[in-house]
């Protein structure tokens, strides 16, 4: 029985190509990323508005703030 080696070769090439996300998946990831950035900005603003006593209750100080913010980026 003869097989179609040209067709089999195309299948091999197609399987070797990287799989890219669909445009909908890209947009969903982008929307998620923007939502995370927005949430973190709100959290940073809330921390900036807290008194030193409130920050101390959370176990952080104003000096710790910028270092913690950079760890999320």
C-alpha positions as CSV (number, residue, x, y, z in Angstrom):
1,X,0.0,0.0,0.0
2,X,1.3,3.4,-0.9
3,X,1.2,6.3,1.5
4,X,1.1,9.9,0.6
5,X,4.6,11.0,1.9
6,X,4.1,14.6,0.8
7,X,1.0,14.9,2.9
8,X,2.7,13.2,5.8
9,X,5.6,15.7,5.5
10,X,3.2,18.6,5.6
11,X,1.7,17.2,8.8
12,X,5.2,17.0,10.3
13,X,5.9,20.6,9.4
14,X,2.6,21.8,10.8
15,X,3.2,20.0,14.1
16,X,6.7,21.4,14.4
17,X,5.5,25.0,14.0
18,X,4.9,26.9,17.2
19,X,1.3,27.4,18.3
20,X,0.2,31.0,18.7
21,X,-2.7,32.2,20.8
22,X,-5.8,33.4,19.0
23,X,-6.5,37.1,18.9
24,X,-9.3,36.6,21.4
25,X,-6.8,35.0,23.8
26,X,-4.3,37.8,23.3
27,X,-7.0,40.4,24.1
28,X,-8.1,38.5,27.1
29,X,-4.6,38.3,28.4
30,X,-4.1,42.0,27.8
31,X,-7.3,42.9,29.6
32,X,-6.2,40.7,32.5
33,X,-2.8,42.4,32.6
34,X,-4.4,45.9,32.6
35,X,-6.8,44.9,35.4
36,X,-3.8,43.7,37.5
37,X,-1.9,46.9,36.9
38,X,-5.0,48.9,37.8
39,X,-5.6,46.9,41.0
40,X,-1.9,47.3,42.0
41,X,-2.1,51.1,41.4
42,X,-5.2,51.3,43.7
43,X,-3.3,49.3,46.3
44,X,-0.3,51.5,46.1
45,X,-2.5,54.6,46.4
46,X,-4.3,53.1,49.5
47,X,-1.0,52.3,51.1
48,X,0.3,55.9,50.4
49,X,-2.8,57.3,52.1
50,X,-2.4,55.2,55.3
51,X,-0.8,56.7,58.4
52,X,2.5,55.4,59.8
53,X,0.5,53.7,62.6
54,X,-1.7,51.8,60.1
55,X,1.2,50.7,58.1
56,X,2.9,49.5,61.3
57,X,-0.1,47.4,62.0
58,X,0.4,45.7,58.7
59,X,4.0,45.1,59.5
60,X,5.4,47.6,56.9
61,X,6.9,51.0,57.0
62,X,7.1,53.9,54.5
63,X,10.7,52.8,53.8
64,X,9.5,49.3,52.8
65,X,6.9,50.6,50.4
66,X,8.9,51.3,47.3
67,X,10.8,48.0,47.5
68,X,7.6,46.0,47.8
69,X,6.1,47.9,44.8
70,X,9.1,47.0,42.6
71,X,8.7,43.3,43.4
72,X,5.4,43.3,41.6
73,X,6.7,44.8,38.4
